[in-house]
Amino acid sequence: MARSRELQQINAGSMADIAFQLLIFFLVATTMDTDSGIFRKLPPMPEEEEQKEEKEIKDRNIFVVLVNKDNQLLVENELMDIRELRESAKEFIANPANKDDLPELIPEEINHFGTIPITKFHVISLQNDRGTSYGTYIAVQNELTAAYNELRDELSIAKFGIRYDDLKESDDRKDAVEKVYPLKISEAVPKNIGGS
Amino acid sequence: MSKFARKSKGKMPGISTASLPDIVFMLLFFFMVTTVLRETNLKVNISPPFASEIKKLEKKSLVSYINIGKPIQKKIYGTAPRIQLNDAFASKEKIREFISSEREKMTEADRKKMTVSLKCDKDVEMGIVTDVKEELKKASALKINYSSRSGTQKQIFSNF
C-alpha cells in the first residue's frame, strides 16, 4: 500500500523569470505614443438654398491669407514673411488702437469682463492652392492658432493671473476668454490658381 | 567598547528575493492593462509636420484615423500620395462609408464627440487633403485634428 506522501512543493524559483519574460514582451509591444495635433472644427455642409445667398462681410472685418504652391504668403494683398504673420494676425484680431482699417470694436456683455469692446465680426480667411504642401499649410495654421492663443494668454493673465492653457475645460473663465477672442478661421475651398 | 559596535564579524545576510516575482507581476499587470496593441499596419510613409500649438488627443476610443502619404512599397503602388483607411488603400469616396462604420462602433453618447485625426505626410499636396476634408464635411464628421509633432521654429518654417 502506498504511503500517503507529503505533497511536494512546487519550485517557484523560476516564476520570476517567466514573469520577466512576459513583462519584457509587453514592454516592447506597448505603444506609448499619444497622438497630438492642431484641432479644428469644419463648417457644416451648407444646405442647397443657403448656398446662394452669401453673407456680406465688410472689407475691414476680413483678413485674407493666401498661400500659393510655392509656399509664398499673400496677406491682405501684400507679400509677407511667415515670421510676421503672427504679429499682424494678433493686431487684426484685437485691434487695440481701434484703427479704421481693422475690424470694428463692438461692446459686448461677457461674464467676468462686464461690457468690453470686442471684434465680434472679424474673420480670417485662409485660402490655399491645391499644390500647397501640407507642411506649409500646417505652419500657417499654427501661426494663426498661436496668434489667438497668445492673445488669450495675455488676457487671461491680466484678468485672472492664470495662463489660458491652465484653465480647466469646465471653467467658465475659459469660456469667457474664448468669447472675447473667438476663433474664426474660414477656409474657402482651394482654387487651382497656380496650377499644381 | 562603543554601544553600536558589531557584535560579530558574520557575513552580510543575502537579500531575500522571495518578493521579486510579486513586484515583477505587478509591473506585468500594469503593462498588460495599459497596452494598446497596434491595430493597423501603415502602408504609407508619414512624417508629420511640425507645429507648436498642439494639443494631445485625450480619448483614443473617440478617434478615427485617416492616413495620407506616399506608399511605402513604391514598386507596387507608385509614388502618388494615397489615402489609407484601416488596413487598406481607399479612394476618397470610401471615406463616408468609413466614417459611418466607425460611428457604428461607438456608443450613442460618444458619437457626438467623435474626432477624426488626419495623419498626413508633410510633403503631400493640399489637394488630396482638401478632398478628404470635403468628404468629411459631407459625412458630417466635423471635429478634426491635424496630427503634428512639436518642433522648434526652425523646423516649423523649414518650407519657407
Boltz contact constraints between the chains, C-beta under 6 A:
constraints:
  - contact:
      token1: [A, 15]
      token2: [B, 21]
      max_distance: 6.0
  - contact:
      token1: [A, 16]
      token2: [B, 20]
      max_distance: 6.0
  - contact:
      token1: [A, 16]
      token2: [B, 21]
      max_distance: 6.0
  - contact:
      token1: [A, 16]
      token2: [B, 24]
      max_distance: 6.0
  - contact:
      token1: [A, 19]
      token2: [B, 21]
      max_distance: 6.0
  - contact:
      token1: [A, 19]
      token2: [B, 24]
      max_distance: 6.0
  - contact:
      token1: [A, 19]
      token2: [B, 25]
      max_distance: 6.0
  - contact:
      token1: [A, 19]
      token2: [B, 28]
      max_distance: 6.0
  - contact:
      token1: [A, 20]
      token2: [B, 24]
      max_distance: 6.0
  - contact:
      token1: [A, 22]
      token2: [B, 28]
      max_distance: 6.0
  - contact:
      token1: [A, 23]
      token2: [B, 24]
      max_distance: 6.0
  - contact:
      token1: [A, 23]
      token2: [B, 27]
      max_distance: 6.0
  - contact:
      token1: [A, 23]
      token2: [B, 28]
      max_distance: 6.0
  - contact:
      token1: [A, 26]
      token2: [B, 31]
      max_distance: 6.0
  - contact:
      token1: [A, 26]
      token2: [B, 32]
      max_distance: 6.0
  - contact:
      token1: [A, 26]
      token2: [B, 35]
      max_distance: 6.0
  - contact:
      token1: [A, 30]
      token2: [B, 31]
      max_distance: 6.0
  - contact:
      token1: [A, 30]
      token2: [B, 35]
      max_distance: 6.0
  - contact:
      token1: [A, 31]
      token2: [B, 38]
      max_distance: 6.0
  - contact:
      token1: [A, 34]
      token2: [B, 56]
      max_distance: 6.0
  - contact:
      token1: [A, 35]
      token2: [B, 57]
      max_distance: 6.0
  - contact:
      token1: [A, 35]
      token2: [B, 117]
      max_distance: 6.0
  - contact:
      token1: [A, 35]
      token2: [B, 147]
      max_distance: 6.0
  - contact:
      token1: [A, 36]
      token2: [B, 54]
      max_distance: 6.0
  - contact:
      token1: [A, 36]
      token2: [B, 56]
      max_distance: 6.0
  - contact:
      token1: [A, 37]
      token2: [B, 54]
      max_distance: 6.0
  - contact:
      token1: [A, 37]
      token2: [B, 145]
      max_distance: 6.0
  - contact:
      token1: [A, 37]
      token2: [B, 146]
      max_distance: 6.0
  - contact:
      token1: [A, 37]
      token2: [B, 147]
      max_distance: 6.0
  - contact:
      token1: [A, 37]
      token2: [B, 148]
      max_distance: 6.0
  - contact:
      token1: [A, 38]
      token2: [B, 51]
      max_distance: 6.0
  - contact:
      token1: [A, 38]
      token2: [B, 146]
      max_distance: 6.0
  - contact:
      token1: [A, 39]
      token2: [B, 55]
      max_distance: 6.0
  - contact:
      token1: [A, 39]
      token2: [B, 145]
      max_distance: 6.0
  - contact:
      token1: [A, 40]
      token2: [B, 144]
      max_distance: 6.0
  - contact:
      token1: [A, 41]
      token2: [B, 142]
      max_distance: 6.0
  - contact:
      token1: [A, 42]
      token2: [B, 137]
      max_distance: 6.0
  - contact:
      token1: [A, 42]
      token2: [B, 142]
      max_distance: 6.0
  - contact:
      token1: [A, 45]
      token2: [B, 137]
      max_distance: 6.0
  - contact:
      token1: [A, 45]
      token2: [B, 138]
      max_distance: 6.0
  - contact:
      token1: [A, 71]
      token2: [B, 159]
      max_distance: 6.0
  - contact:
      token1: [A, 71]
      token2: [B, 160]
      max_distance: 6.0
  - contact:
      token1: [A, 82]
      token2: [B, 157]
      max_distance: 6.0
  - contact:
      token1: [A, 82]
      token2: [B, 160]
      max_distance: 6.0
  - contact:
      token1: [A, 128]
      token2: [B, 126]
      max_distance: 6.0
  - contact:
      token1: [A, 130]
      token2: [B, 126]
      max_distance: 6.0
  - contact:
      token1: [A, 130]
      token2: [B, 127]
      max_distance: 6.0
  - contact:
      token1: [A, 131]
      token2: [B, 125]
      max_distance: 6.0
  - contact:
      token1: [A, 132]
      token2: [B, 126]
      max_distance: 6.0
  - contact:
      token1: [A, 133]
      token2: [B, 123]
      max_distance: 6.0
  - contact:
      token1: [A, 134]
      token2: [B, 120]
      max_distance: 6.0
  - contact:
      token1: [A, 134]
      token2: [B, 122]
      max_distance: 6.0
  - contact:
      token1: [A, 134]
      token2: [B, 124]
      max_distance: 6.0
  - contact:
      token1: [A, 134]
      token2: [B, 129]
      max_distance: 6.0
  - contact:
      token1: [A, 135]
      token2: [B, 49]
      max_distance: 6.0
  - contact:
      token1: [A, 135]
      token2: [B, 122]
      max_distance: 6.0
  - contact:
      token1: [A, 135]
      token2: [B, 159]
      max_distance: 6.0
  - contact:
      token1: [A, 136]
      token2: [B, 159]
      max_distance: 6.0
  - contact:
      token1: [A, 137]
      token2: [B, 126]
      max_distance: 6.0
  - contact:
      token1: [A, 138]
      token2: [B, 49]
      max_distance: 6.0
  - contact:
      token1: [A, 138]
      token2: [B, 51]
      max_distance: 6.0
  - contact:
      token1: [A, 138]
      token2: [B, 146]
      max_distance: 6.0
  - contact:
      token1: [A, 138]
      token2: [B, 148]
      max_distance: 6.0
  - contact:
      token1: [A, 139]
      token2: [B, 156]
      max_distance: 6.0
  - contact:
      token1: [A, 142]
      token2: [B, 51]
      max_distance: 6.0
  - contact:
      token1: [A, 142]
      token2: [B, 53]
      max_distance: 6.0
  - contact:
      token1: [A, 145]
      token2: [B, 53]
      max_distance: 6.0
  - contact:
      token1: [A, 146]
      token2: [B, 53]
      max_distance: 6.0
  - contact:
      token1: [A, 149]
      token2: [B, 53]
      max_distance: 6.0
  - contact:
      token1: [A, 190]
      token2: [B, 130]
      max_distance: 6.0
